[in-house]
Amino acid sequence: MTATTRPVRTTTPAQWLRKNLFRTPLDSVLTLILAPLSLYALYLAARFVFVTGRWEIVEVNLKLLMVGNWPIDHMARISVTLVAFGFLGGIVAGLVHARQVRRGTASVLNMSRRERILDLARRFGLILFTVLLLLALTSTWGPTITAVGVVVAGVAGRVVGGILGRLHLPKPVAIVLVLLMLSTPFLLYFYLVDAVPLARWEGFWFNLSSAAAGIILCFPLGVLIAIGRRSKLPLIRGMSTIYVELVRGVPFFVLLLMAHVALEFFVPASIAPSRPVRAIVVFTIFTAAYLAEIVRGGLQSVPRGQEEAARAVGLSPFSVMSRIVLPQALRNVIPAQIGQFISLFKDTVLAGLAMSIFDMAQVASAITQQSAFRGQGLIVETLTFTAFLFWVGAYTMSRESQRLERKLGVGTR
């Protein structure tokens, strides 16, 4: 008895159109109406970007848009910081890949070289395009050298991380390496603040750094509050509930205004923190309240039987939560968590409006009042450029979230 092979079905363009655009009469009508409108909108956007848009205002003020009034003498510190983060990110990627290889779960093992290149292009193509666009707008070699340094550092870190991941390091050495990696961002922060105080961090650099700080600080706080809301101790559960309901009930913009205006009624101006610090604190406490509810939903999604089984085998309550319940809960709510982080990243522009911080949106509005560009209506170009950079950051976070979901099998059984 011989096995028969089924012929491979190929979809023709006509079949694809019939299936996706003209399946029903309603689909056909919507396609005939929306397709011309979409093409016309695309034509207008392309015409604005490549023909009518006056992008010289962005080219002239690119430094202001990206880092504000950061002193030229200390620009090298930003370059060193970016290169260090590239190396650190490469090490983390190498360690994760080595762990996946040991467990046999690395998806790249089943990919050809062409598929790996396409996967890298899908992941980093937009970022590469954005970097090349920014470099095309610069007139000095400093940003180009920095970009090359970040790439080289990332590749070197990837190699080092892969080597470390294959080695069986003693536990004390592994702990020291982990602590060193965790302390690196703080060391880089003090390295930057030593030259330029946090109060003078402006432009897109402020938006990126404040969003990163808010995400790093709000995550553990939100997890602790979520666990506190499930506590059997009435005091802890009540305090956690009051915190969540109180913070979520106040508009985010009002919290920023209170931090900017009302704080000095209670704290002397001489010891009050700077405006960027106040903004980061508001980002943290506000996002932590929403993140706590997201994590609490994830905790409730874990079957209670798993917790009971873990206790039955003798695990302590801390081990049950940290090893059994919490990992599954965080895995189940990855989309909601990333959505909240994206919202935080975009909401950093509100700090500029409420607290008079010279963030990228404020710079984009201010540079149109320069004598060379005043009264020419170039606010559209500057805000379009600002929106594009924010979209790149939000879209990259969303795509990496989807990639992590696929790897962890979120939503599949």
C-alpha positions in Angstrom: 0.0 0.0 0.0 1.6 3.2 -1.1 1.0 6.6 0.6 -0.5 9.3 -1.6 0.5 12.9 -1.3 -2.1 15.6 -1.4 -1.5 18.4 -3.9 -0.5 21.7 -2.4 -3.3 24.3 -2.8 -2.2 27.7 -4.1 -4.4 30.8 -3.7 -4.6 33.0 -6.8 -4.9 36.8 -6.4 -8.5 36.6 -7.6 -9.3 34.0 -4.9 -7.6 36.1 -2.2 -9.6 39.2 -3.2 -12.8 37.2 -3.2 -12.1 35.7 0.2 -10.9 38.9 2.0 -12.5 41.8 0.3 -15.6 40.7 -1.6 -17.0 37.7 0.4 -20.4 39.2 0.9 -22.4 42.1 -0.7 -21.7 44.2 2.4 -18.0 43.5 2.2 -18.0 44.5 -1.4 -19.7 47.8 -0.7 -17.4 48.6 2.1 -14.4 47.8 -0.1 -15.6 49.9 -2.9 -16.1 52.9 -0.6 -13.1 52.6 1.7 -10.5 51.5 -0.8 -10.5 54.8 -2.8 -10.6 56.8 0.5 -7.6 54.8 1.8 -5.6 55.3 -1.3 -6.4 59.0 -1.4 -5.3 59.3 2.3 -2.1 57.4 1.5 -1.5 59.7 -1.4 -1.9 62.9 0.7 0.4 61.5 3.4 3.1 60.5 0.9 2.8 63.9 -0.8 3.2 65.7 2.5 6.2 63.6 3.6 8.1 63.7 0.3 7.0 66.8 -1.5 5.3 69.6 0.4 6.7 69.0 4.0 9.4 71.5 5.1 11.6 69.3 7.2 14.4 71.8 7.6 12.9 72.9 10.9 13.5 69.4 12.2 16.9 69.1 10.7 18.0 72.4 12.3 16.6 71.7 15.7 17.2 67.9 15.8 19.4 68.2 18.9 16.8 70.3 20.7 14.1 67.7 19.9 16.2 64.8 21.0 18.1 66.0 24.1 17.0 69.6 24.6 19.7 71.9 25.9 22.1 69.2 27.0 25.6 70.7 26.9 27.7 69.8 23.9 30.7 69.0 26.2 28.7 66.2 27.8 27.1 64.6 24.8 29.7 61.9 25.0 28.2 60.7 28.2 24.9 59.9 26.5 26.9 58.0 23.9 28.6 55.9 26.6 25.3 55.3 28.2 23.7 54.0 25.1 26.7 51.8 24.2 26.6 50.4 27.8 22.9 49.6 27.5 23.5 48.0 24.1 26.1 45.7 25.7 23.9 44.9 28.6 21.0 44.1 26.3 23.2 41.9 24.3 24.2 39.9 27.4 20.6 39.4 28.4 19.7 38.2 24.9 22.7 35.8 24.9 21.7 34.4 28.3 18.1 33.9 27.3 19.1 32.2 24.1 21.6 29.9 25.8 18.8 28.9 28.3 16.4 28.2 25.5 19.0 26.1 23.7 19.6 24.0 26.8 15.9 23.4 27.1 15.4 22.8 23.4 12.8 25.6 23.1 14.8 28.1 21.0 12.8 28.7 17.8 15.9 29.8 15.8 17.2 26.2 16.0 14.5 25.2 13.4 15.1 28.2 11.2 17.2 28.5 8.1 19.6 31.3 7.6 17.2 33.1 5.4 14.4 32.8 7.9 16.7 34.1 10.7 17.5 37.1 8.6 13.9 37.8 7.9 13.1 37.4 11.6 15.7 40.0 12.5 14.4 42.3 9.8 10.9 42.1 11.2 12.1 42.7 14.7 14.6 45.5 14.1 13.8 46.8 10.7 11.7 49.7 11.9 14.2 50.7 14.5 17.0 50.5 11.9 15.0 52.7 9.5 14.3 55.2 12.3 18.0 55.4 13.3 19.1 55.8 9.6 16.5 58.6 9.3 17.8 60.4 12.3 21.4 60.0 11.1 20.4 61.4 7.7 19.2 64.6 9.5 22.4 65.1 11.4 25.4 67.0 10.2 28.1 65.6 12.6 29.8 62.2 13.0 29.0 61.9 16.7 25.6 60.2 16.3 26.9 57.9 13.6 29.8 56.7 15.8 27.3 56.2 18.7 25.0 54.1 16.5 27.8 52.0 15.3 29.1 51.6 18.9 25.7 50.5 20.1 25.5 47.8 17.4 29.0 46.5 18.0 28.4 46.5 21.8 25.1 44.6 21.3 26.8 42.0 19.2 29.7 41.7 21.6 27.2 41.4 24.5 25.3 38.7 22.7 28.5 36.7 22.3 29.5 37.2 25.9 26.0 36.3 27.1 26.0 33.1 25.0 29.4 32.1 26.5 28.3 32.8 30.0 25.0 30.9 29.5 26.9 27.8 28.4 29.2 27.9 31.4 28.3 26.3 34.7 29.3 29.2 37.0 29.4 28.8 40.8 26.4 30.2 42.5 28.4 33.1 44.2 29.8 34.1 40.8 26.4 34.0 39.2 24.9 36.2 42.0 27.7 38.7 41.6 27.2 38.9 37.9 23.4 39.4 38.3 23.9 42.1 40.9 26.4 43.8 38.6 24.0 43.8 35.7 21.1 45.1 37.9 23.3 47.9 39.3 24.5 49.0 35.9 21.5 51.3 35.1 21.9 53.0 38.4 25.6 53.5 37.9 24.9 55.0 34.5 22.3 57.3 36.0 24.8 58.7 38.5 27.3 58.9 35.7 24.9 61.2 33.7 23.6 63.2 36.7 27.2 64.0 37.7 27.5 66.0 34.5 23.9 67.2 33.9 21.4 67.4 36.8 18.1 65.5 36.2 16.2 68.9 36.2 18.0 69.7 32.9 17.0 66.5 31.1 14.8 67.6 28.2 13.5 66.6 24.8 12.9 63.0 23.8 15.6 62.0 26.2 13.3 63.0 29.1 10.4 61.1 27.6 12.5 57.9 27.2 14.3 58.1 30.5 11.2 59.0 32.6 9.1 56.3 30.9 11.8 53.7 31.6 12.1 54.8 35.2 8.4 54.7 35.7 8.1 51.2 34.2 11.0 49.9 36.3 9.6 51.4 39.6 5.9 50.7 39.1 6.2 47.0 38.3 7.3 45.8 41.7 5.0 48.2 43.4 2.0 47.1 41.4 2.8 43.4 42.0 3.0 44.0 45.8 -0.3 45.9 45.8 -2.0 43.2 43.8 -0.8 40.6 46.3 -1.8 42.9 49.2 -5.4 43.0 47.8 -5.5 39.2 48.1 -4.0 39.2 51.6 -6.0 37.7 54.5 -4.9 40.5 56.8 -7.6 43.2 56.8 -5.2 46.1 57.3 -3.0 45.2 54.3 -5.9 44.4 52.1 -7.7 47.6 53.1 -4.7 49.8 52.6 -4.0 48.2 49.2 -7.7 48.7 48.1 -7.7 52.3 49.3 -4.6 53.1 47.4 -5.9 51.6 44.1 -9.3 53.2 44.3 -8.0 56.6 45.4 -5.3 56.8 42.7 -7.4 55.4 39.9 -10.2 57.9 40.8 -8.1 61.0 40.3 -7.2 62.1 36.7 -3.6 61.6 35.8 -3.3 65.3 34.6 -4.6 66.5 38.0 -2.0 64.4 39.8 0.7 66.1 37.7 -0.6 69.5 38.5 -0.8 68.7 42.2 2.8 67.5 42.1 3.9 70.7 40.3 1.8 73.3 42.2 0.5 71.9 45.5 3.7 70.1 46.7 5.5 73.3 47.7 2.6 74.2 50.0 3.7 71.2 52.2 7.4 70.9 51.4 9.8 73.9 51.4 11.0 74.8 47.9 14.6 74.4 49.0 14.2 70.7 49.7 11.4 69.9 47.2 12.5 67.4 44.4 13.0 68.7 40.9 10.1 68.6 38.4 11.4 65.5 36.5 11.6 63.6 39.8 8.0 64.6 40.7 6.9 63.5 37.3 8.5 60.1 37.6 6.9 59.7 41.1 3.5 60.5 39.6 4.1 58.1 36.7 5.0 55.4 39.2 2.2 55.7 41.7 -0.5 56.1 39.0 0.6 53.3 36.7 1.2 51.0 39.7 -2.5 51.3 40.7 -3.6 50.2 37.2 -0.9 47.5 37.0 -2.1 46.2 40.4 -5.6 45.5 39.0 -4.1 43.9 35.9 -1.9 41.6 38.0 -4.8 40.9 40.4 -6.8 39.7 37.4 -3.9 37.4 36.5 -3.7 36.0 40.0 -7.4 35.2 39.9 -7.0 33.4 36.5 -4.7 30.8 38.1 -6.7 27.8 39.2 -6.9 27.5 43.0 -6.2 23.8 42.8 -2.6 24.6 41.9 -2.1 26.7 45.0 -3.6 24.0 47.2 -1.5 21.3 45.6 1.7 23.3 46.2 0.8 23.7 49.8 0.0 20.1 50.1 3.6 19.1 49.1 5.0 21.4 51.8 5.8 24.6 50.0 5.8 27.8 52.1 3.3 30.6 51.2 6.2 32.7 49.8 7.3 29.8 47.6 3.8 29.1 46.4 3.3 32.7 45.3 6.8 33.3 43.8 7.2 29.9 42.1 3.7 28.7 41.2 1.1 31.4 41.2 2.8 34.7 40.3 4.7 33.4 37.2 1.5 32.1 35.7 -0.4 35.2 36.6 2.2 37.6 35.0 2.3 35.3 31.9 -1.5 35.5 31.5 -1.7 39.3 31.5 1.3 40.2 29.3 -0.9 42.0 26.7 -2.5 44.2 29.4 0.8 44.9 31.1 2.5 46.0 27.9 -0.6 48.1 27.0 -0.3 50.0 30.3 3.4 50.5 29.8 2.8 51.9 26.3 0.2 54.2 27.8 2.8 55.4 30.3 5.3 56.1 27.6 2.8 58.2 25.6 1.6 60.0 28.7 5.0 61.4 29.5 4.1 64.3 27.2 1.5 65.4 29.7 4.3 66.1 32.2 5.6 68.8 29.8 2.2 70.4 29.6 1.3 70.2 33.3 4.7 70.8 34.9 6.4 73.0 32.3 9.1 70.4 31.5 10.8 70.9 28.1 9.9 67.5 26.8 9.8 66.7 23.1 6.2 67.9 22.5 7.0 71.2 24.2 10.2 71.6 22.1 8.2 70.8 18.9 5.9 73.7 19.7 8.6 76.1 20.9 10.9 75.8 17.8 8.1 77.1 15.5 8.5 80.5 17.3 12.1 80.9 16.2 12.7 83.9 14.0 13.6 81.7 11.0 10.3 79.8 11.2 7.8 82.0 13.0 4.4 82.3 11.3 5.0 79.7 8.7 2.7 77.0 10.1 5.4 74.4 10.5 3.9 73.0 13.7 2.5 70.2 11.5 6.0 69.0 10.5 7.3 69.2 14.1 4.4 67.4 15.6 4.4 64.8 12.8 8.0 64.0 13.6 7.3 63.8 17.3 4.3 61.5 16.7 6.4 59.3 14.5 9.1 58.7 17.1 6.5 57.9 19.8 4.7 55.5 17.3 8.0 53.7 16.7 8.5 53.2 20.4 5.0 52.1 21.1 4.8 49.8 18.0 8.2 48.2 18.9 6.9 47.5 22.5 3.7 46.0 21.0 5.5 43.8 18.6 8.0 42.5 21.2 5.0 41.8 23.5 3.3 39.7 20.7 6.6 37.8 20.2 6.9 37.1 23.9 3.2 35.9 23.9 3.9 33.5 21.1 7.0 32.1 22.8 5.1 31.6 26.1 2.0 30.3 24.5 -0.3 32.9 25.9 -3.9 32.3 24.9 -3.2 28.7 23.7 -4.0 25.4 25.4 
